[in-house]
Amino acid sequence: MERNLNFYVANLGAEVERIFYWRDKKDFKEVEFARARAESILDKIAASREVSGREKEFELLRESIFDIASTKQKFNINVSQMRAYFTPFALRAMQ
């Protein structure tokens, strides 16, 4: 499988799902592990030439993910909203 932007963003979506899961379970150690993995993926995305022109989108995404992993969220982002964002990338990555 080619590791392109869709691949990385689809994997990022899986880590975001894990953040929500562990946050709901109140296992903040696991939340931090998932957040760190998400940050690593975000760094790979930021280094990609495919992001050109979408840097602001991915910086907002990074900020949103960090907020979700925080114990004091300032945004009101729910799992359904994030799934709606990540699903198209996952579907394209599977094609």
C-alpha positions as CSV (number, residue, x, y, z in Angstrom):
1,M,0.0,0.0,0.0
2,E,1.3,3.4,-0.9
3,R,1.7,5.7,2.0
4,N,0.2,8.9,0.8
5,L,-1.7,11.7,2.4
6,N,-4.9,9.6,2.5
7,F,-3.1,6.8,4.3
8,Y,-1.6,9.0,7.0
9,V,-4.9,11.0,7.6
10,A,-6.8,7.7,7.8
11,N,-4.4,6.4,10.4
12,L,-4.6,9.8,12.2
13,G,-8.3,9.2,12.4
14,A,-7.8,5.9,14.1
15,E,-5.6,7.6,16.7
16,V,-8.3,10.2,17.3
17,E,-10.8,7.5,17.8
18,R,-8.5,6.0,20.4
19,I,-8.2,9.4,22.2
20,F,-11.9,9.6,22.5
21,Y,-12.2,6.0,23.6
22,W,-9.6,6.3,26.4
23,R,-10.8,9.8,27.4
24,D,-14.3,8.3,27.9
25,K,-12.7,5.5,30.0
26,K,-10.8,8.2,32.0
27,D,-7.5,6.4,31.2
28,F,-5.4,9.5,30.6
29,K,-2.1,7.6,30.3
30,E,-3.6,5.8,27.2
31,V,-5.0,9.2,26.0
32,E,-1.4,10.6,26.1
33,F,0.0,7.6,24.2
34,A,-2.6,8.0,21.5
35,R,-2.0,11.8,21.4
36,A,1.7,11.2,21.0
37,R,1.1,8.7,18.1
38,A,-1.3,11.3,16.5
39,E,1.4,14.0,16.8
40,S,3.9,11.7,15.1
41,I,1.5,11.2,12.2
42,L,0.8,14.9,12.1
43,D,4.5,15.6,11.8
44,K,4.7,13.2,8.8
45,I,1.7,14.9,7.2
46,A,3.3,18.3,7.7
47,A,6.5,17.1,6.0
48,S,4.5,15.9,3.0
49,R,4.5,17.8,-0.2
50,E,0.9,16.8,-0.6
51,V,-0.1,19.3,2.1
52,S,0.9,22.3,0.1
53,G,-1.9,24.9,0.3
54,R,-3.6,23.1,3.2
55,E,-1.1,23.9,6.0
56,K,-3.7,25.9,7.9
57,E,-6.2,23.1,7.8
58,F,-3.7,20.7,9.3
59,E,-2.6,23.2,12.0
60,L,-6.2,23.6,13.0
61,L,-6.5,19.8,13.0
62,R,-3.5,19.5,15.2
63,E,-4.9,22.1,17.6
64,S,-8.2,20.2,17.7
65,I,-6.6,16.9,18.4
66,F,-4.5,18.3,21.2
67,D,-7.7,19.9,22.6
68,I,-9.6,16.6,22.5
69,A,-6.7,14.9,24.4
70,S,-6.7,17.7,27.0
71,T,-8.4,17.4,30.4
72,K,-9.8,21.0,29.9
73,Q,-11.2,21.2,26.4
74,K,-11.8,24.7,25.0
75,F,-13.6,23.4,21.9
76,N,-16.7,21.3,21.9
77,I,-15.6,18.6,19.4
78,N,-17.3,15.3,19.5
79,V,-16.4,11.9,18.0
80,S,-19.1,12.2,15.3
81,Q,-17.7,15.4,14.0
82,M,-14.2,13.9,13.8
83,R,-15.5,10.7,12.1
84,A,-17.2,12.9,9.5
85,Y,-13.8,14.6,8.8
86,F,-11.7,11.4,8.6
87,T,-14.1,9.0,6.8
88,P,-13.4,10.3,3.3
89,F,-9.7,9.9,3.8
90,A,-10.1,6.4,5.0
91,L,-12.3,5.4,2.1
92,R,-9.8,6.9,-0.4
93,A,-6.9,5.1,1.3
94,M,-8.7,1.8,0.9
95,Q,-9.2,2.2,-2.8
